[in-house]
Amino acid sequence: MREVTIHLSEPEAQALEEMAGEAGISLEEAVVRAVRYVLKEAMPFHPNYLQFRSSLFWEHYRYLQDLLSGGGR
């Protein structure tokens, strides 16, 4: 995984915090889900979409396998 820093306007951050609170998740998890949603919606228009989607899938699969085997603790 890779850490990325983002900057949101105050209204954006407030809206995301409210949604996270309503969903019972952390602000960080809400940001991750928001980014994944945008990628899922926007990437079909990118010329290398299938290659990108495949690499996202396998990276996420490897991450989950690592967590399940105890390596993510």
C-alpha positions as a printed Julia matrix, in Angstrom:
73×3 Matrix{Float64}:
   0.0     0.0     0.0
   1.03    3.57   -0.52
   0.23    6.59    1.63
  -1.09    9.69   -0.13
  -1.8    13.08    1.42
  -4.84   15.01    0.26
  -6.12   18.5     0.97
  -9.85   19.17    1.11
 -11.69   22.43    1.47
 -13.41   22.86    4.82
 -16.89   22.16    3.37
 -15.59   19.02    1.61
 -13.93   17.75    4.77
 -17.02   18.49    6.85
 -19.3    16.66    4.42
 -16.98   13.64    4.33
 -16.75   13.61    8.14
 -20.53   13.69    8.43
 -20.95   10.84    5.94
 -18.26    8.81    7.73
 -19.98    9.35   11.07
 -23.34    8.29    9.68
 -21.77    5.16    8.16
 -19.86    4.35   11.35
 -16.45    4.44    9.7
 -13.36    6.58   10.2
 -12.66    9.66    8.13
  -9.65    7.88    6.63
 -11.8     4.94    5.52
 -14.32    7.36    4.02
 -11.53    9.01    2.01
 -10.29    5.64    0.74
 -13.81    4.63   -0.29
 -14.4     7.98   -2.0
 -11.2     7.65   -4.03
 -12.02    4.06   -5.0
 -15.51    5.12   -6.06
 -14.16    7.89   -8.27
 -11.63    5.55   -9.86
 -14.34    2.97  -10.5
 -16.6     5.59  -12.13
 -13.98    7.57  -14.06
 -11.51    4.93  -15.21
 -13.72    3.3   -17.89
 -13.01    6.39  -20.0
  -9.23    5.98  -19.75
  -7.54    4.24  -22.73
  -5.65    1.79  -20.44
  -8.67    1.05  -18.28
  -8.57   -2.76  -18.46
  -4.89   -2.91  -17.64
  -5.35   -0.46  -14.77
  -8.4    -2.31  -13.42
  -6.51   -5.59  -13.5
  -3.54   -4.15  -11.6
  -5.89   -2.65   -8.97
  -7.6    -6.0    -8.53
  -4.37   -7.96   -8.07
  -2.85   -5.38   -5.73
  -5.96   -5.47   -3.56
  -6.02   -9.3    -3.71
  -2.39   -9.5    -2.55
  -3.09   -7.02    0.25
  -6.07   -9.06    1.49
  -4.06  -12.29    1.31
  -1.32  -10.65    3.36
  -3.87   -9.56    5.98
  -5.43  -13.01    6.11
  -2.04  -14.65    6.59
  -1.23  -12.32    9.49
   1.3   -10.17    7.68
  -0.68   -6.93    7.96
  -0.59   -6.7    11.74
